[in-house]
């Protein structure tokens, strides 16, 4: 029964790693960026989350990760769209 204390964490971590791995395989390294912030234990609960705290945490992560997101996803211009079929 010793394993019962850490089994939920292992299961959740395994699911997270598997989902990230699938996304990485489908999208490729250049189109995938995992943002996984560390949250202090006890700050949020599954049945209760303070909206103000969630917004503050999201804002903080957005500011921290903005440079890598901008560099990876917004550093180029898309080519002009040329439709295959044109309307007359």
C-alpha positions in Angstrom: 0.0 0.0 0.0 3.0 2.3 0.1 2.7 3.0 -3.6 -0.9 4.3 -3.1 0.5 7.6 -1.8 2.4 8.5 -5.0 0.4 6.5 -7.6 -1.9 9.4 -8.6 1.0 11.7 -9.3 2.7 9.0 -11.4 -0.5 8.4 -13.4 -1.1 12.1 -14.0 2.6 12.7 -14.9 2.5 9.7 -17.3 -0.6 11.0 -19.0 0.9 14.5 -19.4 4.2 13.1 -20.9 2.2 10.9 -23.3 0.0 13.7 -24.5 3.1 16.0 -25.0 4.9 13.2 -26.8 2.0 12.7 -29.2 1.7 16.4 -29.9 5.5 16.6 -30.5 5.3 13.8 -33.0 2.3 15.3 -34.8 3.6 18.9 -34.9 7.3 18.6 -34.9 9.9 20.3 -32.7 9.6 23.7 -34.4 5.8 23.9 -33.9 5.5 22.5 -30.3 6.3 24.4 -27.1 5.2 23.0 -23.7 4.6 25.5 -21.0 4.2 23.8 -17.7 4.4 26.3 -14.8 5.3 25.2 -11.3 2.4 26.0 -8.9 2.9 26.1 -5.2 1.3 23.2 -3.4 -2.1 24.1 -2.0 -2.6 27.2 -4.1 -5.4 25.7 -6.2 -7.8 22.8 -5.6 -9.8 20.8 -8.1 -13.1 21.9 -6.5 -12.1 25.5 -5.8 -10.0 28.0 -7.7 -9.9 31.7 -7.1 -10.4 33.5 -10.4 -8.1 36.4 -9.3 -5.3 34.0 -8.5 -5.7 32.1 -11.7 -5.6 35.3 -13.8 -2.5 36.5 -11.9 -0.7 33.2 -12.4 -1.6 33.1 -16.1 -0.5 36.7 -16.6 2.8 35.9 -14.9 3.4 32.9 -17.1 2.5 34.8 -20.2 5.0 37.5 -19.4 7.7 35.0 -18.5 7.2 32.8 -21.7 6.4 35.6 -24.1 9.9 35.9 -25.6 10.1 32.2 -26.5 6.6 32.1 -27.8 7.2 35.3 -29.9 10.5 33.9 -31.3 9.1 30.5 -32.2 5.7 31.4 -33.5 5.6 35.1 -34.5 9.1 35.8 -35.9 8.1 35.3 -39.6 5.4 36.4 -42.0 3.2 33.8 -43.6 3.3 33.7 -47.4 0.4 35.3 -49.3 -2.6 33.1 -49.7 -3.2 32.1 -53.3 -6.4 30.1 -53.5 -6.5 27.0 -55.7 -9.9 27.9 -57.1 -10.8 31.5 -57.8 -14.3 33.0 -57.9 -15.2 34.8 -61.1 
